């Protein structure tokens, strides 16, 4: 019975997952965006005619 070497396939999958994780924003990034948008909304509320 021949043994198939799956290591290259698993290496490819691991590398692909790492690249995808670099593209996805972290929880901290979302919190910073949320805080920035909240501050911007408050500024607009103050200048309402």
DSSP file (Angstrom, degrees, kcal/mol; ACC not computed):
  #  RESIDUE AA STRUCTURE BP1 BP2  ACC     N-H-->O    O-->H-N    N-H-->O    O-->H-N    TCO  KAPPA ALPHA  PHI   PSI    X-CA   Y-CA   Z-CA
    1    1 A X              0   0    0      0, 0.0     2,-0.2     0, 0.0     0, 0.0   0.000 360.0 360.0 360.0 127.6    0.0    0.0    0.0
    2    2 A X        -     0   0    0      1,-0.0     2,-0.5     0, 0.0     0, 0.0  -0.575 360.0-133.3 -84.9 146.2    1.5    3.3   -1.0
    3    3 A X        -     0   0    0     -2,-0.2     2,-0.4     2,-0.0    -1,-0.0  -0.862  15.5-141.2-100.5 127.6    1.5    6.2    1.4
    4    4 A X        -     0   0    0     -2,-0.5     2,-0.9     1,-0.0     0, 0.0  -0.715  11.9-133.3 -89.1 134.7    0.3    9.6    0.0
    5    5 A X        +     0   0    0     -2,-0.4     3,-0.3     1,-0.2     4,-0.2  -0.780  29.3 171.3 -91.0 107.2    2.2   12.6    1.2
    6    6 A X     >  +     0   0    0     -2,-0.9     4,-2.4     1,-0.2     3,-0.3   0.436  50.9 100.5 -93.3  -1.2   -0.4   15.2    2.2
    7    7 A X  H  > S+     0   0    0      1,-0.2     4,-2.7     2,-0.2     5,-0.2   0.890  79.7  51.3 -56.4 -44.9    2.1   17.6    3.8
    8    8 A X  H  > S+     0   0    0     -3,-0.3     4,-2.1     1,-0.2    -1,-0.2   0.894 111.0  49.5 -60.4 -37.2    2.3   20.0    0.7
    9    9 A X  H  > S+     0   0    0     -3,-0.3     4,-2.3    -4,-0.2    -2,-0.2   0.931 112.6  46.0 -65.7 -45.3   -1.5   20.2    0.7
   10   10 A X  H  X S+     0   0    0     -4,-2.4     4,-2.6     1,-0.2    -2,-0.2   0.872 111.3  53.0 -66.6 -36.4   -1.7   21.0    4.4
   11   11 A X  H  X S+     0   0    0     -4,-2.7     4,-2.4    -5,-0.2    -1,-0.2   0.913 109.3  49.4 -62.8 -41.9    1.2   23.5    4.1
   12   12 A X  H  X S+     0   0    0     -4,-2.1     4,-2.4    -5,-0.2    -2,-0.2   0.921 111.8  47.9 -62.7 -44.7   -0.8   25.2    1.3
   13   13 A X  H  X S+     0   0    0     -4,-2.3     4,-2.4     2,-0.2    -2,-0.2   0.921 111.3  50.6 -63.0 -44.6   -3.9   25.3    3.4
   14   14 A X  H  X S+     0   0    0     -4,-2.6     4,-2.2     1,-0.2    -2,-0.2   0.912 111.7  47.6 -59.7 -43.8   -2.0   26.7    6.4
   15   15 A X  H  X S+     0   0    0     -4,-2.4     4,-2.2     2,-0.2    -1,-0.2   0.901 111.3  51.0 -65.2 -41.0   -0.5   29.5    4.3
   16   16 A X  H  X S+     0   0    0     -4,-2.4     4,-2.2     1,-0.2    -2,-0.2   0.901 110.1  49.3 -62.8 -41.8   -3.9   30.4    2.7
   17   17 A X  H  X S+     0   0    0     -4,-2.4     4,-2.5     2,-0.2    -1,-0.2   0.910 109.6  51.7 -65.3 -42.1   -5.5   30.6    6.2
   18   18 A X  H  X S+     0   0    0     -4,-2.2     4,-1.5     1,-0.2    -2,-0.2   0.913 110.3  49.0 -60.8 -42.4   -2.6   32.9    7.4
   19   19 A X  H  X S+     0   0    0     -4,-2.2     4,-1.0     1,-0.2    -1,-0.2   0.896 111.6  49.1 -65.0 -39.9   -3.1   35.2    4.4
   20   20 A X  H >X S+     0   0    0     -4,-2.2     4,-1.3     1,-0.2     3,-0.6   0.904 107.9  53.8 -65.7 -40.7   -6.8   35.4    5.0
   21   21 A X  H 3< S+     0   0    0     -4,-2.5    -1,-0.2     1,-0.2    -2,-0.2   0.819 104.1  56.3 -64.8 -29.8   -6.4   36.2    8.7
   22   22 A X  H 3< S+     0   0    0     -4,-1.5    -1,-0.2     1,-0.2    -2,-0.2   0.801 107.8  49.2 -69.7 -27.5   -4.1   39.1    7.8
   23   23 A X  H << S+     0   0    0     -4,-1.0     2,-0.3    -3,-0.6    -2,-0.2   0.744  94.6  86.1 -82.5 -24.6   -6.9   40.5    5.6
   24   24 A X  S  < S-     0   0    0     -4,-1.3     2,-0.1     1,-0.1     0, 0.0  -0.615  83.5-119.7 -83.1 132.7   -9.6   40.2    8.2
   25   25 A X        -     0   0    0     -2,-0.3     2,-0.1     1,-0.1    -1,-0.1  -0.394  28.4-123.5 -69.3 146.6   -9.9   43.1   10.7
   26   26 A X     >  -     0   0    0      1,-0.1     4,-1.9    -2,-0.1     5,-0.2  -0.318  24.8-103.5 -84.3 171.2   -9.4   42.3   14.3
   27   27 A X  H  > S+     0   0    0      1,-0.2     4,-2.2     2,-0.2     5,-0.1   0.881 123.7  54.2 -61.3 -38.8  -11.8   43.0   17.1
   28   28 A X  H  > S+     0   0    0      1,-0.2     4,-2.4     2,-0.2    -1,-0.2   0.881 105.2  53.6 -64.6 -37.8   -9.7   45.9   18.2
   29   29 A X  H  > S+     0   0    0      1,-0.2     4,-2.2     2,-0.2    -1,-0.2   0.919 109.7  47.6 -62.0 -43.1   -9.9   47.4   14.7
   30   30 A X  H  X S+     0   0    0     -4,-1.9     4,-2.6     2,-0.2    -2,-0.2   0.887 110.7  51.7 -65.4 -38.6  -13.7   47.2   14.8
   31   31 A X  H  X S+     0   0    0     -4,-2.2     4,-2.5     2,-0.2    -2,-0.2   0.905 109.7  49.5 -65.1 -40.5  -13.8   48.8   18.2
   32   32 A X  H  X S+     0   0    0     -4,-2.4     4,-2.3     2,-0.2    -2,-0.2   0.916 112.4  47.8 -63.1 -43.0  -11.6   51.7   17.0
   33   33 A X  H  X S+     0   0    0     -4,-2.2     4,-2.5     2,-0.2     5,-0.2   0.916 111.6  50.3 -63.3 -43.4  -13.8   52.2   14.0
   34   34 A X  H  X S+     0   0    0     -4,-2.6     4,-2.2     1,-0.2    -2,-0.2   0.914 111.8  47.5 -62.0 -44.2  -16.9   52.1   16.2
   35   35 A X  H  X S+     0   0    0     -4,-2.5     4,-2.3     2,-0.2    -1,-0.2   0.895 111.9  50.3 -65.1 -40.2  -15.5   54.7   18.6
   36   36 A X  H  X S+     0   0    0     -4,-2.3     4,-2.3     2,-0.2    -2,-0.2   0.918 111.6  47.2 -64.6 -43.6  -14.4   57.0   15.7
   37   37 A X  H  X S+     0   0    0     -4,-2.5     4,-2.4     2,-0.2    -1,-0.2   0.877 111.0  52.4 -66.7 -36.6  -17.8   56.8   14.1
   38   38 A X  H  X S+     0   0    0     -4,-2.2     4,-1.9    -5,-0.2    -2,-0.2   0.911 110.4  47.6 -64.1 -42.0  -19.5   57.5   17.5
   39   39 A X  H  X S+     0   0    0     -4,-2.3     4,-1.8     2,-0.2    -2,-0.2   0.896 112.1  50.0 -66.0 -40.0  -17.3   60.6   18.0
   40   40 A X  H  X S+     0   0    0     -4,-2.3     4,-2.0     1,-0.2    -2,-0.2   0.904 109.1  51.7 -64.7 -41.5  -18.0   61.8   14.5
   41   41 A X  H  X S+     0   0    0     -4,-2.4     4,-2.0     1,-0.2    -1,-0.2   0.893 108.0  52.0 -62.9 -39.8  -21.8   61.4   15.1
   42   42 A X  H  X S+     0   0    0     -4,-1.9     4,-1.6     1,-0.2    -1,-0.2   0.890 107.8  52.4 -63.3 -39.0  -21.6   63.4   18.3
   43   43 A X  H  X S+     0   0    0     -4,-1.8     4,-1.0     1,-0.2    -1,-0.2   0.906 110.1  47.8 -64.4 -40.6  -19.8   66.2   16.5
   44   44 A X  H  < S+     0   0    0     -4,-2.0     3,-0.3     1,-0.2    -1,-0.2   0.862 107.2  57.0 -68.3 -34.8  -22.5   66.3   13.8
   45   45 A X  H >< S+     0   0    0     -4,-2.0     3,-1.1     1,-0.2    -1,-0.2   0.867 103.5  54.3 -63.3 -35.4  -25.3   66.3   16.5
   46   46 A X  H 3< S+     0   0    0     -4,-1.6    -1,-0.2     1,-0.2    -2,-0.2   0.807 109.0  47.9 -68.9 -29.2  -23.8   69.4   18.1
   47   47 A X  T 3< S+     0   0    0     -4,-1.0     2,-0.3    -3,-0.3    -1,-0.2   0.086  76.7 136.9-101.6  23.2  -23.9   71.4   14.8
   48   48 A X    <         0   0    0     -3,-1.1    -3,-0.1     1,-0.1    -4,-0.0  -0.545 360.0 360.0 -69.8 129.3  -27.5   70.5   13.9
   49   49 A X              0   0    0     -2,-0.3    -1,-0.1     0, 0.0    -3,-0.0   0.497 360.0 360.0 -70.2 360.0  -29.3   73.6   12.6
